[in-house]
Amino acid sequence: MGRVIVEFSVIPLGTGDVSVSKEVTKAVKEVAASGLKYQLTPSCTIIEGDDLSKVIEVVLKAHEAVFETGSKRVVTRINIDDRRDKKRTMEEKVEEVMKNL
């Protein structure tokens, strides 16, 4: 039982351009191809799954995909919420806070 929610962002460096949408798109395509539930936000991507190793594997593929765009350096930040006593979705977590507002 449990659910893992991983928030990550890829930061392409050495692209020669201030826009990084092309590089980020390549990373998000890897996430979409994984079949895992995900949410794209303006500054990160959130992936939800039952298996931490599977989610981390997807993050690694996204990281590597950015290099395929010609980026010279990629910084990837990862935040892992691994709760094993309860199966909560990312929407449920937000709903819980919203109802308390």
Secondary structure by P-SEA (a helix, b strand, c coil): cbbbbbbbbbbbcccccccaaaaaaaaaaaaaaccccccccccccccccccaaaaaaaaaaaaaaaaaacccbbbbbbbbbccccccccaaaaaaaaaaac
